[in-house]
Amino acid sequence: MVDPDFLPGMDENEAEAIASLDEEKFPLRRRHRVTPKEPTRAGRPSEQLGPTWSGTEEQPPTPAEDPDLWAVHAAILALDPTGARIAYAIRESFDQAYDGQRTGRWDYSQLMKTEKTHVGTLVEIWLQRELELEDGVDLDYRIAGSDVDAKWSRNLYGWEIPLEMYTTTEQIALLLWGNEYTRRWAAGLLRITDSLLKPPGRQRDRKRHLNDRGKDRILWLHQGKPMIPNTLLHLPGDLAWRVAKQKSGQAAVSMLFREAQGQLINRASVDAAGQQVDPQKRVRDARKRLAGEGIVVFGHYAPHPDLAETLGLPRPTLGRFVSTRVSPWLPEDVEPSVTIDGRRWRRSRQDDPVIRAPTLPKQGVEPSE
């Protein structure tokens, strides 16, 4: 008999059937590392860097012309004056879509069609979560007393505007765009009106796109801001693909830190390379394996960020790592040095002999900001 509390909502026969599944014939979880399909250039978004002027005489409305729009603008900027929180929401949305820990993917071209469509939904969810926005009455969010609908597009100005946003009342849209390849994103606000839209196409849902007047009417919050980097995507040459083809997660993570020295490696890249239940353990094991090659891997907890920065490396922030080969420092050396394990060390030169790396100090409890 199966516990009656097993899988609530199922009757006893259904629960018995699931409980009796032969895992040899019906494995409940993948046990082996997978190699994702190789990235391609086909289907990539347009290589855009940010908003451009379309050449019309249209301009964003003034505060007197649309006080509600400007109130939403002020409220969002108060929550995120630099754009760092929106950038984080976009980064997390892409990483969730890639699901690297289970799939090994890191490139937009590796997503299936339905997953590419789902990125927009993830952006809407992550943005609401990050900025703690209220649910809207009829649209996605309630901001400064107005309903606001979030619209995402992988191509700048490619937003699809549904019929209900401009027929009954002229609604406010929060327009979002991001490009993994050019590493840029943007966000702006627009009061949707019929005059700012192209004529409807043949689609059944009658969704429409902005015309040139509509593009120039956008009240931008952030234009062409840098995206939080996707480490694997921007590795030189075919390094990311060579990492993906390693036979084990440990070999992949070790290769990543060996070949991408001096670059910040984010958590999602380690997840995609390792494909492990505990991918961060692969980082700890990589430190041990690479020590014999003279390589250290700094993490984001103190004192590692200070050590890395002193050596002239990028400072690891939350969820990031950086590796480098080190050599003993000598009095005649001009390079910066740090004391590790009772001895001074500097970054290695190309012709330095390989010497076993020191054991890094244990990391504290507080991550670097």
BALOBA-1460 file (C-alpha; in Angstrom, 3 decimals):
// residues 369
<rec num="1" residu="m" x="0.000" y="0.000" z="0.000"/>
<rec num="2" residu="v" x="1.076" y="3.592" z="-0.699"/>
<rec num="3" residu="d" x="0.914" y="6.246" z="1.995"/>
<rec num="4" residu="p" x="-2.404" y="8.104" z="1.429"/>
<rec num="5" residu="d" x="-0.513" y="11.403" z="1.725"/>
<rec num="6" residu="f" x="1.697" y="10.380" z="-1.204"/>
<rec num="7" residu="l" x="1.073" y="12.816" z="-4.092"/>
<rec num="8" residu="p" x="-2.067" y="14.546" z="-2.748"/>
<rec num="9" residu="g" x="-4.954" y="14.768" z="-5.186"/>
<rec num="10" residu="m" x="-4.344" y="11.333" z="-6.722"/>
<rec num="11" residu="d" x="-6.432" y="8.318" z="-5.961"/>
<rec num="12" residu="e" x="-4.824" y="5.191" z="-4.525"/>
<rec num="13" residu="n" x="-4.478" y="3.420" z="-7.894"/>
<rec num="14" residu="e" x="-2.707" y="6.398" z="-9.502"/>
<rec num="15" residu="a" x="-0.337" y="6.716" z="-6.571"/>
<rec num="16" residu="e" x="0.427" y="2.987" z="-6.675"/>
<rec num="17" residu="a" x="1.201" y="3.182" z="-10.409"/>
<rec num="18" residu="i" x="3.708" y="6.006" z="-9.950"/>
<rec num="19" residu="a" x="5.288" y="4.408" z="-6.901"/>
<rec num="20" residu="s" x="5.830" y="1.157" z="-8.791"/>
<rec num="21" residu="l" x="7.621" y="2.693" z="-11.789"/>
<rec num="22" residu="d" x="10.698" y="0.668" z="-12.695"/>
<rec num="23" residu="e" x="13.475" y="3.254" z="-12.596"/>
<rec num="24" residu="e" x="15.614" y="1.080" z="-14.861"/>
<rec num="25" residu="k" x="13.001" y="1.440" z="-17.594"/>
<rec num="26" residu="f" x="11.699" y="4.875" z="-16.617"/>
<rec num="27" residu="p" x="14.590" y="6.876" z="-15.098"/>
<rec num="28" residu="l" x="13.267" y="9.705" z="-12.966"/>
<rec num="29" residu="r" x="16.363" y="11.866" z="-13.411"/>
<rec num="30" residu="r" x="19.239" y="12.179" z="-15.823"/>
<rec num="31" residu="r" x="22.398" y="10.552" z="-14.519"/>
<rec num="32" residu="h" x="24.879" y="11.472" z="-17.237"/>
<rec num="33" residu="r" x="26.426" y="14.670" z="-18.489"/>
<rec num="34" residu="v" x="24.920" y="15.977" z="-21.739"/>
<rec num="35" residu="t" x="26.465" y="17.980" z="-24.562"/>
<rec num="36" residu="p" x="24.120" y="20.710" z="-25.819"/>
<rec num="37" residu="k" x="23.792" y="21.479" z="-29.501"/>
<rec num="38" residu="e" x="26.572" y="23.656" z="-30.859"/>
<rec num="39" residu="p" x="25.726" y="27.386" z="-30.958"/>
<rec num="40" residu="t" x="25.020" y="28.914" z="-34.369"/>
<rec num="41" residu="r" x="24.668" y="32.423" z="-35.763"/>
<rec num="42" residu="a" x="21.287" y="31.582" z="-37.273"/>
<rec num="43" residu="g" x="18.331" y="33.148" z="-35.502"/>
<rec num="44" residu="r" x="20.368" y="35.559" z="-33.419"/>
<rec num="45" residu="p" x="18.851" y="38.960" z="-32.579"/>
<rec num="46" residu="s" x="19.918" y="42.000" z="-34.595"/>
<rec num="47" residu="e" x="23.261" y="43.423" z="-33.436"/>
<rec num="48" residu="q" x="21.959" y="46.598" z="-31.809"/>
<rec num="49" residu="l" x="23.647" y="48.724" z="-29.150"/>
<rec num="50" residu="g" x="20.731" y="50.832" z="-27.979"/>
<rec num="51" residu="p" x="17.992" y="53.278" z="-28.960"/>
<rec num="52" residu="t" x="18.457" y="55.536" z="-31.966"/>
<rec num="53" residu="w" x="16.488" y="58.529" z="-33.242"/>
<rec num="54" residu="s" x="14.100" y="57.680" z="-36.065"/>
<rec num="55" residu="g" x="14.139" y="61.170" z="-37.573"/>
<rec num="56" residu="t" x="10.616" y="62.338" z="-36.713"/>
<rec num="57" residu="e" x="9.598" y="65.509" z="-34.916"/>
<rec num="58" residu="e" x="8.051" y="63.426" z="-32.126"/>
<rec num="59" residu="q" x="9.444" y="63.711" z="-28.584"/>
<rec num="60" residu="p" x="8.572" y="62.145" z="-25.215"/>
<rec num="61" residu="p" x="5.696" y="63.939" z="-23.487"/>
<rec num="62" residu="t" x="6.482" y="66.593" z="-20.908"/>
<rec num="63" residu="p" x="5.453" y="66.131" z="-17.263"/>
<rec num="64" residu="a" x="2.578" y="68.557" z="-17.860"/>
<rec num="65" residu="e" x="1.353" y="66.574" z="-20.886"/>
<rec num="66" residu="d" x="1.392" y="63.172" z="-19.138"/>
<rec num="67" residu="p" x="1.899" y="63.447" z="-15.366"/>
<rec num="68" residu="d" x="0.942" y="59.802" z="-14.759"/>
<rec num="69" residu="l" x="3.620" y="58.558" z="-17.157"/>
<rec num="70" residu="w" x="6.232" y="60.726" z="-15.449"/>
<rec num="71" residu="a" x="5.063" y="59.502" z="-12.034"/>
<rec num="72" residu="v" x="5.729" y="55.911" z="-13.149"/>
<rec num="73" residu="h" x="9.105" y="57.046" z="-14.522"/>
<rec num="74" residu="a" x="10.053" y="58.647" z="-11.187"/>
<rec num="75" residu="a" x="8.878" y="55.633" z="-9.173"/>
<rec num="76" residu="i" x="10.973" y="53.160" z="-11.185"/>
<rec num="77" residu="l" x="14.063" y="55.388" z="-11.055"/>
<rec num="78" residu="a" x="13.606" y="55.726" z="-7.296"/>
<rec num="79" residu="l" x="13.665" y="51.919" z="-7.044"/>
<rec num="80" residu="d" x="16.566" y="51.509" z="-9.477"/>
<rec num="81" residu="p" x="18.432" y="54.771" z="-10.208"/>
<rec num="82" residu="t" x="21.414" y="53.106" z="-11.907"/>
<rec num="83" residu="g" x="19.603" y="50.273" z="-13.656"/>
<rec num="84" residu="a" x="21.546" y="47.634" z="-11.722"/>
<rec num="85" residu="r" x="18.397" y="45.878" z="-10.504"/>
<rec num="86" residu="i" x="16.782" y="45.708" z="-13.929"/>
<rec num="87" residu="a" x="20.079" y="44.414" z="-15.337"/>
<rec num="88" residu="y" x="20.088" y="41.696" z="-12.662"/>
<rec num="89" residu="a" x="16.507" y="40.705" z="-13.532"/>
<rec num="90" residu="i" x="17.398" y="40.374" z="-17.219"/>
<rec num="91" residu="r" x="20.520" y="38.344" z="-16.444"/>
<rec num="92" residu="e" x="18.615" y="35.948" z="-14.193"/>
<rec num="93" residu="s" x="15.885" y="35.553" z="-16.829"/>
<rec num="94" residu="f" x="18.339" y="34.458" z="-19.505"/>
<rec num="95" residu="d" x="20.171" y="32.132" z="-17.119"/>
<rec num="96" residu="q" x="16.897" y="30.529" z="-16.027"/>
<rec num="97" residu="a" x="15.936" y="29.982" z="-19.670"/>
<rec num="98" residu="y" x="19.307" y="28.373" z="-20.432"/>
<rec num="99" residu="d" x="18.993" y="26.146" z="-17.333"/>
<rec num="100" residu="g" x="22.699" y="25.391" z="-17.694"/>
<rec num="101" residu="q" x="22.943" y="23.112" z="-14.674"/>
<rec num="102" residu="r" x="20.597" y="20.611" z="-16.366"/>
<rec num="103" residu="t" x="21.252" y="21.306" z="-20.044"/>
<rec num="104" residu="g" x="24.796" y="22.691" z="-20.328"/>
<rec num="105" residu="r" x="23.475" y="25.568" z="-22.489"/>
<rec num="106" residu="w" x="24.745" y="29.150" z="-22.483"/>
<rec num="107" residu="d" x="23.807" y="30.585" z="-25.893"/>
<rec num="108" residu="y" x="20.468" y="32.011" z="-27.075"/>
<rec num="109" residu="s" x="20.701" y="29.976" z="-30.296"/>
<rec num="110" residu="q" x="20.623" y="26.776" z="-28.213"/>
<rec num="111" residu="l" x="17.123" y="27.506" z="-26.927"/>
<rec num="112" residu="m" x="14.044" y="25.932" z="-28.457"/>
<rec num="113" residu="k" x="11.446" y="28.172" z="-30.065"/>
<rec num="114" residu="t" x="9.060" y="27.968" z="-27.127"/>
<rec num="115" residu="e" x="11.890" y="28.763" z="-24.692"/>
<rec num="116" residu="k" x="12.835" y="31.890" z="-26.655"/>
<rec num="117" residu="t" x="9.227" y="33.035" z="-26.384"/>
<rec num="118" residu="h" x="9.288" y="32.313" z="-22.640"/>
<rec num="119" residu="v" x="12.246" y="34.671" z="-22.003"/>
<rec num="120" residu="g" x="9.844" y="37.623" z="-22.046"/>
<rec num="121" residu="t" x="7.660" y="36.043" z="-19.380"/>
<rec num="122" residu="l" x="10.708" y="35.370" z="-17.231"/>
<rec num="123" residu="v" x="11.822" y="39.001" z="-17.546"/>
<rec num="124" residu="e" x="8.397" y="40.176" z="-16.398"/>
<rec num="125" residu="i" x="8.498" y="37.815" z="-13.402"/>
<rec num="126" residu="w" x="12.074" y="38.613" z="-12.375"/>
<rec num="127" residu="l" x="11.509" y="42.359" z="-12.715"/>
<rec num="128" residu="q" x="8.443" y="42.254" z="-10.492"/>
<rec num="129" residu="r" x="10.301" y="40.132" z="-7.978"/>
<rec num="130" residu="e" x="13.425" y="42.300" z="-7.948"/>
<rec num="131" residu="l" x="11.649" y="45.676" z="-7.751"/>
<rec num="132" residu="e" x="8.847" y="44.300" z="-5.531"/>
<rec num="133" residu="l" x="6.153" y="45.720" z="-7.810"/>
<rec num="134" residu="e" x="2.467" y="45.288" z="-6.999"/>
<rec num="135" residu="d" x="0.179" y="43.310" z="-9.286"/>
<rec num="136" residu="g" x="-1.774" y="45.476" z="-11.665"/>
<rec num="137" residu="v" x="-5.578" y="45.548" z="-11.831"/>
<rec num="138" residu="d" x="-5.806" y="44.781" z="-15.554"/>
<rec num="139" residu="l" x="-2.126" y="44.773" z="-16.597"/>
<rec num="140" residu="d" x="1.101" y="43.324" z="-15.185"/>
<rec num="141" residu="y" x="2.069" y="45.905" z="-12.545"/>
<rec num="142" residu="r" x="0.643" y="48.732" z="-10.463"/>
<rec num="143" residu="i" x="3.214" y="51.552" z="-10.278"/>
<rec num="144" residu="a" x="2.580" y="55.041" z="-8.834"/>
<rec num="145" residu="g" x="-1.166" y="54.453" z="-9.068"/>
<rec num="146" residu="s" x="-1.156" y="53.414" z="-12.739"/>
<rec num="147" residu="d" x="-1.489" y="50.038" z="-14.414"/>
<rec num="148" residu="v" x="1.623" y="49.221" z="-16.450"/>
<rec num="149" residu="d" x="2.143" y="46.357" z="-18.902"/>
<rec num="150" residu="a" x="5.644" y="44.909" z="-19.389"/>
<rec num="151" residu="k" x="6.706" y="44.226" z="-22.983"/>
<rec num="152" residu="w" x="9.921" y="42.385" z="-23.866"/>
<rec num="153" residu="s" x="11.546" y="42.050" z="-27.271"/>
<rec num="154" residu="r" x="14.796" y="40.402" z="-28.315"/>
<rec num="155" residu="n" x="15.061" y="43.036" z="-31.087"/>
<rec num="156" residu="l" x="14.932" y="46.706" z="-30.154"/>
<rec num="157" residu="y" x="11.601" y="48.260" z="-31.209"/>
<rec num="158" residu="g" x="10.202" y="44.793" z="-31.932"/>
<rec num="159" residu="w" x="7.545" y="44.958" z="-29.196"/>
<rec num="160" residu="e" x="4.139" y="43.557" z="-30.066"/>
<rec num="161" residu="i" x="1.287" y="45.708" z="-28.773"/>
<rec num="162" residu="p" x="-2.072" y="43.978" z="-28.211"/>
<rec num="163" residu="l" x="-5.399" y="45.486" z="-29.202"/>
<rec num="164" residu="e" x="-6.596" y="46.130" z="-25.651"/>
<rec num="165" residu="m" x="-3.728" y="48.521" z="-24.881"/>
<rec num="166" residu="y" x="-4.981" y="51.273" z="-27.197"/>
<rec num="167" residu="t" x="-8.660" y="50.690" z="-28.033"/>
<rec num="168" residu="t" x="-10.553" y="51.069" z="-24.747"/>
<rec num="169" residu="t" x="-8.010" y="53.214" z="-22.884"/>
<rec num="170" residu="e" x="-4.492" y="54.331" z="-23.774"/>
<rec num="171" residu="q" x="-2.327" y="52.239" z="-21.453"/>
<rec num="172" residu="i" x="1.277" y="52.613" z="-20.276"/>
<rec num="173" residu="a" x="3.817" y="50.057" z="-21.488"/>
<rec num="174" residu="l" x="7.173" y="49.351" z="-19.861"/>
<rec num="175" residu="l" x="9.302" y="48.460" z="-22.898"/>
<rec num="176" residu="l" x="12.290" y="46.192" z="-22.247"/>
<rec num="177" residu="w" x="15.035" y="44.933" z="-24.562"/>
<rec num="178" residu="g" x="18.327" y="43.104" z="-24.088"/>
<rec num="179" residu="n" x="20.937" y="41.565" z="-26.384"/>
<rec num="180" residu="e" x="23.350" y="38.909" z="-25.103"/>
<rec num="181" residu="y" x="25.729" y="39.342" z="-28.050"/>
<rec num="182" residu="t" x="26.181" y="43.119" z="-28.000"/>
<rec num="183" residu="r" x="25.861" y="43.092" z="-24.181"/>
<rec num="184" residu="r" x="23.356" y="45.937" z="-24.059"/>
<rec num="185" residu="w" x="19.857" y="46.466" z="-22.668"/>
<rec num="186" residu="a" x="17.322" y="49.297" z="-22.455"/>
<rec num="187" residu="a" x="14.061" y="50.144" z="-20.719"/>
<rec num="188" residu="g" x="11.561" y="52.903" z="-21.415"/>
<rec num="189" residu="l" x="7.941" y="53.968" z="-20.991"/>
<rec num="190" residu="l" x="5.326" y="54.736" z="-23.625"/>
<rec num="191" residu="r" x="1.660" y="55.693" z="-23.486"/>
<rec num="192" residu="i" x="0.223" y="53.526" z="-26.256"/>
<rec num="193" residu="t" x="-1.961" y="55.353" z="-28.779"/>
<rec num="194" residu="d" x="-3.226" y="54.327" z="-32.195"/>
<rec num="195" residu="s" x="-1.226" y="57.098" z="-33.912"/>
<rec num="196" residu="l" x="2.081" y="55.652" z="-32.625"/>
<rec num="197" residu="l" x="1.509" y="52.199" z="-34.162"/>
<rec num="198" residu="k" x="1.961" y="50.708" z="-37.599"/>
<rec num="199" residu="p" x="-1.178" y="49.466" z="-39.367"/>
<rec num="200" residu="p" x="-2.236" y="46.001" z="-38.159"/>
<rec num="201" residu="g" x="-0.872" y="43.016" z="-40.025"/>
<rec num="202" residu="r" x="-2.633" y="39.811" z="-40.896"/>
<rec num="203" residu="q" x="-2.191" y="38.185" z="-37.488"/>
<rec num="204" residu="r" x="-5.382" y="36.983" z="-35.864"/>
<rec num="205" residu="d" x="-4.527" y="38.636" z="-32.556"/>
<rec num="206" residu="r" x="-4.148" y="42.012" z="-34.342"/>
<rec num="207" residu="k" x="-0.921" y="42.864" z="-32.476"/>
<rec num="208" residu="r" x="0.905" y="45.898" z="-33.844"/>
<rec num="209" residu="h" x="4.408" y="47.388" z="-33.805"/>
<rec num="210" residu="l" x="5.606" y="50.921" z="-33.147"/>
<rec num="211" residu="n" x="5.981" y="53.274" z="-36.081"/>
<rec num="212" residu="d" x="8.818" y="55.812" z="-36.225"/>
<rec num="213" residu="r" x="6.785" y="58.377" z="-34.296"/>
<rec num="214" residu="g" x="6.163" y="55.824" z="-31.588"/>
<rec num="215" residu="k" x="9.876" y="54.996" z="-31.332"/>
<rec num="216" residu="d" x="10.796" y="58.665" z="-30.824"/>
<rec num="217" residu="r" x="7.972" y="59.134" z="-28.295"/>
<rec num="218" residu="i" x="9.465" y="56.676" z="-25.756"/>
<rec num="219" residu="l" x="10.429" y="58.173" z="-22.392"/>
<rec num="220" residu="w" x="13.607" y="56.248" z="-21.673"/>
<rec num="221" residu="l" x="14.589" y="55.059" z="-18.210"/>
<rec num="222" residu="h" x="17.906" y="53.522" z="-19.285"/>
<rec num="223" residu="q" x="19.364" y="53.472" z="-22.798"/>
<rec num="224" residu="g" x="21.999" y="51.069" z="-24.085"/>
<rec num="225" residu="k" x="23.180" y="50.003" z="-20.622"/>
<rec num="226" residu="p" x="25.785" y="47.205" z="-20.299"/>
<rec num="227" residu="m" x="24.343" y="43.772" z="-19.577"/>
<rec num="228" residu="i" x="25.790" y="41.659" z="-16.791"/>
<rec num="229" residu="p" x="28.192" y="39.489" z="-18.842"/>
<rec num="230" residu="n" x="27.417" y="35.939" z="-19.885"/>
<rec num="231" residu="t" x="30.914" y="34.540" z="-19.297"/>
<rec num="232" residu="l" x="30.700" y="31.440" z="-21.495"/>
<rec num="233" residu="l" x="29.142" y="33.322" z="-24.402"/>
<rec num="234" residu="h" x="32.034" y="35.765" z="-24.640"/>
<rec num="235" residu="l" x="34.984" y="33.431" z="-24.138"/>
<rec num="236" residu="p" x="37.481" y="33.658" z="-27.015"/>
<rec num="237" residu="g" x="37.317" y="31.303" z="-29.984"/>
<rec num="238" residu="d" x="35.644" y="27.964" z="-29.380"/>
<rec num="239" residu="l" x="36.655" y="27.705" z="-25.720"/>
<rec num="240" residu="a" x="33.065" y="27.467" z="-24.436"/>
<rec num="241" residu="w" x="32.328" y="24.642" z="-26.872"/>
<rec num="242" residu="r" x="35.500" y="22.787" z="-25.839"/>
<rec num="243" residu="v" x="34.463" y="23.142" z="-22.204"/>
<rec num="244" residu="a" x="30.996" y="21.769" z="-23.027"/>
<rec num="245" residu="k" x="32.465" y="18.698" z="-24.738"/>
<rec num="246" residu="q" x="34.497" y="17.566" z="-21.720"/>
<rec num="247" residu="k" x="33.581" y="14.089" z="-20.505"/>
<rec num="248" residu="s" x="33.093" y="15.077" z="-16.876"/>
<rec num="249" residu="g" x="31.810" y="18.116" z="-15.036"/>
<rec num="250" residu="q" x="35.009" y="18.346" z="-13.025"/>
<rec num="251" residu="a" x="37.163" y="18.340" z="-16.147"/>
<rec num="252" residu="a" x="34.957" y="21.057" z="-17.650"/>
<rec num="253" residu="v" x="35.116" y="23.363" z="-14.616"/>
<rec num="254" residu="s" x="38.868" y="22.866" z="-14.243"/>
<rec num="255" residu="m" x="39.372" y="23.642" z="-17.941"/>
<rec num="256" residu="l" x="37.252" y="26.779" z="-17.601"/>
<rec num="257" residu="f" x="39.454" y="28.177" z="-14.831"/>
<rec num="258" residu="r" x="42.647" y="27.060" z="-16.558"/>
<rec num="259" residu="e" x="41.859" y="28.609" z="-19.934"/>
<rec num="260" residu="a" x="39.959" y="31.730" z="-18.858"/>
<rec num="261" residu="q" x="42.469" y="33.137" z="-16.384"/>
<rec num="262" residu="g" x="41.987" y="36.757" z="-15.432"/>
<rec num="263" residu="q" x="38.293" y="36.775" z="-16.380"/>
<rec num="264" residu="l" x="35.380" y="36.867" z="-13.973"/>
<rec num="265" residu="i" x="33.543" y="33.533" z="-14.134"/>
<rec num="266" residu="n" x="29.935" y="33.781" z="-12.998"/>
<rec num="267" residu="r" x="27.925" y="31.161" z="-11.153"/>
<rec num="268" residu="a" x="25.729" y="30.301" z="-14.144"/>
<rec num="269" residu="s" x="28.813" y="29.478" z="-16.225"/>
<rec num="270" residu="v" x="30.089" y="27.137" z="-13.536"/>
<rec num="271" residu="d" x="26.629" y="25.526" z="-13.388"/>
<rec num="272" residu="a" x="26.557" y="25.000" z="-17.162"/>
<rec num="273" residu="a" x="30.094" y="23.643" z="-17.272"/>
<rec num="274" residu="g" x="29.696" y="21.338" z="-14.266"/>
<rec num="275" residu="q" x="26.117" y="20.074" z="-14.706"/>
<rec num="276" residu="q" x="26.248" y="18.776" z="-11.150"/>
<rec num="277" residu="v" x="23.811" y="18.722" z="-8.257"/>
<rec num="278" residu="d" x="26.451" y="20.687" z="-6.315"/>
<rec num="279" residu="p" x="28.364" y="22.564" z="-9.044"/>
<rec num="280" residu="q" x="30.109" y="24.801" z="-6.503"/>
<rec num="281" residu="k" x="31.881" y="21.723" z="-5.168"/>
<rec num="282" residu="r" x="33.492" y="21.516" z="-8.607"/>
<rec num="283" residu="v" x="35.073" y="24.926" z="-7.899"/>
<rec num="284" residu="r" x="36.552" y="23.691" z="-4.646"/>
<rec num="285" residu="d" x="37.865" y="20.572" z="-6.358"/>
<rec num="286" residu="a" x="39.227" y="22.654" z="-9.250"/>
<rec num="287" residu="r" x="41.348" y="24.603" z="-6.757"/>
<rec num="288" residu="k" x="42.941" y="21.357" z="-5.612"/>
<rec num="289" residu="r" x="43.476" y="20.033" z="-9.151"/>
<rec num="290" residu="l" x="44.881" y="23.264" z="-10.549"/>
<rec num="291" residu="a" x="47.213" y="23.939" z="-7.613"/>
<rec num="292" residu="g" x="49.787" y="21.634" z="-9.192"/>
<rec num="293" residu="e" x="49.714" y="23.892" z="-12.273"/>
<rec num="294" residu="g" x="50.351" y="26.966" z="-10.133"/>
<rec num="295" residu="i" x="46.787" y="28.266" z="-10.533"/>
<rec num="296" residu="v" x="44.669" y="29.774" z="-7.760"/>
<rec num="297" residu="v" x="40.907" y="30.446" z="-7.922"/>
<rec num="298" residu="f" x="39.654" y="33.406" z="-5.898"/>
<rec num="299" residu="g" x="36.027" y="33.481" z="-4.721"/>
<rec num="300" residu="h" x="33.685" y="36.286" z="-3.668"/>
<rec num="301" residu="y" x="34.030" y="35.970" z="0.108"/>
<rec num="302" residu="a" x="36.640" y="37.897" z="2.100"/>
<rec num="303" residu="p" x="39.597" y="38.008" z="1.923"/>
<rec num="304" residu="h" x="39.682" y="36.606" z="-1.637"/>
<rec num="305" residu="p" x="38.366" y="39.725" z="-3.444"/>
<rec num="306" residu="d" x="41.023" y="41.925" z="-1.800"/>
<rec num="307" residu="l" x="43.769" y="39.476" z="-2.772"/>
<rec num="308" residu="a" x="42.575" y="39.332" z="-6.360"/>
<rec num="309" residu="e" x="42.254" y="43.098" z="-6.655"/>
<rec num="310" residu="t" x="45.725" y="43.674" z="-5.211"/>
<rec num="311" residu="l" x="47.163" y="41.389" z="-7.886"/>
<rec num="312" residu="g" x="45.479" y="43.476" z="-10.592"/>
<rec num="313" residu="l" x="42.653" y="41.023" z="-11.276"/>
<rec num="314" residu="p" x="38.939" y="41.882" z="-11.558"/>
<rec num="315" residu="r" x="37.384" y="41.903" z="-8.111"/>
<rec num="316" residu="p" x="35.016" y="38.925" z="-7.671"/>
<rec num="317" residu="t" x="31.563" y="40.018" z="-6.581"/>
<rec num="318" residu="l" x="28.695" y="37.843" z="-5.396"/>
<rec num="319" residu="g" x="28.579" y="34.547" z="-7.296"/>
<rec num="320" residu="r" x="31.776" y="35.154" z="-9.292"/>
<rec num="321" residu="f" x="35.300" y="33.746" z="-9.386"/>
<rec num="322" residu="v" x="38.616" y="34.654" z="-11.016"/>
<rec num="323" residu="s" x="41.692" y="32.482" z="-11.574"/>
<rec num="324" residu="t" x="45.361" y="33.166" z="-12.293"/>
<rec num="325" residu="r" x="48.728" y="31.414" z="-12.197"/>
<rec num="326" residu="v" x="51.046" y="32.722" z="-9.469"/>
<rec num="327" residu="s" x="54.773" y="32.647" z="-8.783"/>
<rec num="328" residu="p" x="56.869" y="33.529" z="-5.707"/>
<rec num="329" residu="w" x="57.650" y="37.241" z="-5.490"/>
<rec num="330" residu="l" x="61.313" y="38.277" z="-5.373"/>
<rec num="331" residu="p" x="62.766" y="41.618" z="-4.147"/>
<rec num="332" residu="e" x="63.645" y="42.675" z="-7.687"/>
<rec num="333" residu="d" x="60.088" y="42.101" z="-8.953"/>
<rec num="334" residu="v" x="58.032" y="45.201" z="-9.767"/>
<rec num="335" residu="e" x="54.637" y="43.465" z="-9.963"/>
<rec num="336" residu="p" x="52.132" y="43.799" z="-7.096"/>
<rec num="337" residu="s" x="52.187" y="40.965" z="-4.611"/>
<rec num="338" residu="v" x="50.114" y="39.435" z="-1.833"/>
<rec num="339" residu="t" x="51.029" y="37.305" z="1.150"/>
<rec num="340" residu="i" x="49.470" y="33.852" z="1.059"/>
<rec num="341" residu="d" x="50.362" y="31.024" z="3.384"/>
<rec num="342" residu="g" x="53.307" y="32.992" z="4.825"/>
<rec num="343" residu="r" x="54.934" y="33.835" z="1.472"/>
<rec num="344" residu="r" x="54.629" y="36.666" z="-1.044"/>
<rec num="345" residu="w" x="53.217" y="35.820" z="-4.485"/>
<rec num="346" residu="r" x="52.654" y="37.673" z="-7.750"/>
<rec num="347" residu="r" x="50.927" y="36.846" z="-11.013"/>
<rec num="348" residu="s" x="53.105" y="34.638" z="-13.191"/>
<rec num="349" residu="r" x="54.821" y="35.781" z="-16.332"/>
<rec num="350" residu="q" x="54.501" y="33.585" z="-19.395"/>
<rec num="351" residu="d" x="58.070" y="32.257" z="-19.070"/>
<rec num="352" residu="d" x="57.965" y="31.607" z="-15.310"/>
<rec num="353" residu="p" x="58.431" y="27.968" z="-14.321"/>
<rec num="354" residu="v" x="55.349" y="26.247" z="-12.934"/>
<rec num="355" residu="i" x="55.434" y="26.083" z="-9.127"/>
<rec num="356" residu="r" x="52.698" y="24.586" z="-6.997"/>
<rec num="357" residu="a" x="50.224" y="27.265" z="-5.939"/>
<rec num="358" residu="p" x="49.767" y="28.160" z="-2.271"/>
<rec num="359" residu="t" x="46.662" y="27.212" z="-0.334"/>
<rec num="360" residu="l" x="44.327" y="30.192" z="-0.275"/>
<rec num="361" residu="p" x="43.022" y="31.389" z="3.101"/>
<rec num="362" residu="k" x="39.570" y="30.257" z="4.119"/>
<rec num="363" residu="q" x="36.818" y="32.599" z="3.038"/>
<rec num="364" residu="g" x="34.740" y="34.552" z="5.527"/>
<rec num="365" residu="v" x="30.984" y="34.673" z="5.828"/>
<rec num="366" residu="e" x="30.330" y="37.986" z="4.063"/>
<rec num="367" residu="p" x="30.496" y="38.260" z="0.262"/>
<rec num="368" residu="s" x="32.260" y="41.188" z="-1.371"/>
<rec num="369" residu="e" x="30.004" y="44.022" z="-2.549"/>
